[in-house]
Amino acid sequence: MARPAGSARLLRGMNEAAALAYLFERGPLTRTDLRDLTGLSKPTASEVLRRLEDAGLAIVVGHSSGGPGPNAAMYAANSGAGYIAALSIRDVGETGDVGQPSVSAIIADLAGEVRATVESFVAFADADPVDIVAGIVTELCKKARIDRKLLLQVQLGVPGSPDPRTGDIRYVDVPGLDRPGLVNEIRARLETEVMVDNDVNLAAIAERSHGVAADVDAFTVLWLAGGSGFAIDQGGILMRGAHGCAGELGYMPVSAAGTEARDFQDLVGGGPVLDLGERYGFTGRTPQEVVRAAVAALDDERAQEFLKELADRVAIGLMAVITLIDPPLIVLAGDVSQAGGTALRDEVSAALAARSPLGTHLEVTGVPGDAVLLGALSSATAVVQDRLLASLTPATPTAATV
């Protein structure tokens, strides 16, 4: 009995998707390698590779040697079949991040190889965000000499909370980013897929894949830079909340003795850290410069007192987190956390120990470079690869309704 044509197409698509998934995951493979991994017969594996080559999704990248007979062709996913742009948008208005670019961006191929980078000091208050994003994407493509038609995905990291239901961005202070329908406007201008995510969530993605959280079941990230933020990872799944606003710790109301703080941001944000540093005799253009100066002067009693007070402020926010979700690991990330390093981490641990009997483990981020951009690239690459794999598998036919 002949197999229905629809079933044959579905099986072919599943075989192609499985082979391409291994090429993405394992790198260059021979036809024999793919047969061993997929269980396909020799003729079927050959046909699958031929179809992937015809579709431009697989290419021959070399030949193996060392075995009997002719050298075997080595196949890899065609990383040049499409490209991904990632943009990190920062709030530099009142954060103390003087001289920092408002947007950092990269464009990479499907294998994650970065082809070009762009940093922009554009003022969002003076231009339309759609124009800014479109201009940066155009510049990326020009620098990388990439046809815009090959741009498959743009990932935006923003200092705010995108609502998964509407796409609108909440809790954001960058002018224009809270405009209803903005993401759809950007998508229409770029004529490609656009995703937007909270910057600290993206940093958490980078922390799981490239940092200190690679081997833990769950962890959280406290982001300390010009602003503050929080991310919650449960088994590789980010907790986002019904409105996408989970982790907006900076907006948590607080009352701290000796301060006029109304929320957590008033304690640990860029401006408050600059003010605190000045009180102890440490100055700088940015909060991370102030913290770095204090760490460099740890023999000075004033530096010790500054770090202790900063740690006490950090502990106020973390106690709320520990009380509510009891995480096994808290990662201190962001420019201020990196500037403070293990000295700040140890002070925060001591401040928590005075308030909590749990002994929650703290670590400083292990992500090299720009964690937000790295997480954005990882997130977008996974989405694009999944989309390519799904495109190879026809939808299962459903029975017609009368």
FENQUI-V625179 format. One record per backbone hydrogen bond with DSSP energy under -0.5 kcal/mol. CO is the residue of the C=O (numbers start at 1). NH is the residue of the N-H. Records with the same first field share a line. If there is no record, write none. Layout:
CO = NH  NH
This chain:
4 = 8
5 = 9
6 = 10
7 = 11
8 = 12
9 = 13
10 = 14
11 = 15
12 = 16
13 = 17
14 = 18
15 = 19
16 = 20
17 = 21
18 = 22
19 = 23
20 = 24
21 = 25
22 = 26
23 = 27
29 = 75
30 = 34
31 = 35
32 = 36
33 = 37
34 = 38
35 = 39
41 = 45
42 = 46
43 = 47
44 = 48
45 = 49
46 = 50
47 = 51
48 = 52
49 = 53
50 = 54
51 = 55
52 = 57  58
53 = 56
57 = 78
59 = 61  76
62 = 74
72 = 64
73 = 31  75
74 = 61  62
75 = 29
76 = 59
77 = 79
78 = 81
79 = 82  110
82 = 110
83 = 152  153
84 = 108
85 = 155
86 = 106
87 = 89  157
88 = 104
90 = 92
96 = 98
97 = 100
102 = 90
103 = 120
104 = 88
105 = 118
106 = 86
107 = 115  116
108 = 84
109 = 112
112 = 114
113 = 109
116 = 107
118 = 105
120 = 102  103
122 = 124
123 = 126
124 = 127
128 = 132
129 = 133
130 = 134
131 = 135
132 = 136
133 = 137
134 = 138
135 = 139
136 = 140
137 = 141
138 = 142
139 = 143
140 = 144
141 = 145  146
142 = 145
147 = 150
148 = 151
150 = 83  152
152 = 193
153 = 85
154 = 156  195
155 = 87
156 = 158  197
157 = 89
158 = 160  199
160 = 162
161 = 170
162 = 164
163 = 167
168 = 163  170
170 = 161
174 = 177
176 = 179
177 = 169
179 = 182
181 = 185
182 = 186
183 = 187
184 = 188
185 = 189
186 = 190
187 = 191  192
193 = 154
195 = 156
197 = 158
198 = 202
199 = 203
200 = 204
201 = 205
202 = 206
203 = 207
204 = 208
205 = 209
206 = 210
207 = 211  213
211 = 214
213 = 216
217 = 235
219 = 233
220 = 331
221 = 223  231
222 = 224  333
223 = 225  229
224 = 336  337
226 = 270
227 = 225
229 = 223
231 = 221
232 = 234  239
233 = 219  235
234 = 237
237 = 234
238 = 240
240 = 246
241 = 244
245 = 248
247 = 230  249
248 = 251
249 = 252
250 = 265
252 = 264
256 = 259
262 = 254
263 = 266
264 = 267  268
265 = 269
269 = 273
270 = 274
271 = 275
272 = 276
273 = 277
274 = 278
275 = 279
276 = 280
277 = 280  282
278 = 281
281 = 283
285 = 98
286 = 290
287 = 291
288 = 292
289 = 293
290 = 294
291 = 295
292 = 296
293 = 297
294 = 297
295 = 298
297 = 300
300 = 303  304
301 = 305
302 = 306
303 = 307
304 = 308
305 = 309
306 = 310
307 = 311
308 = 312
309 = 313
310 = 314
311 = 315
312 = 316
313 = 316  317
314 = 318
315 = 319
316 = 320
317 = 321
318 = 322
319 = 323
320 = 324
321 = 325  326
322 = 326
328 = 361
329 = 220
330 = 332  363
331 = 222  333
332 = 365
333 = 224
334 = 338
335 = 339
336 = 340
337 = 341
340 = 343  344
341 = 345
342 = 346
343 = 347
344 = 348
345 = 349
346 = 350
347 = 351
348 = 352
349 = 353
350 = 354
352 = 355  356
361 = 330
363 = 332
369 = 371
370 = 374
371 = 375
372 = 376
373 = 377
374 = 378
375 = 379
376 = 380
377 = 381
378 = 382
379 = 383
380 = 384
381 = 385
382 = 386
383 = 387
384 = 388
385 = 389
386 = 390
387 = 391
388 = 392
389 = 392  393
390 = 393
392 = 394
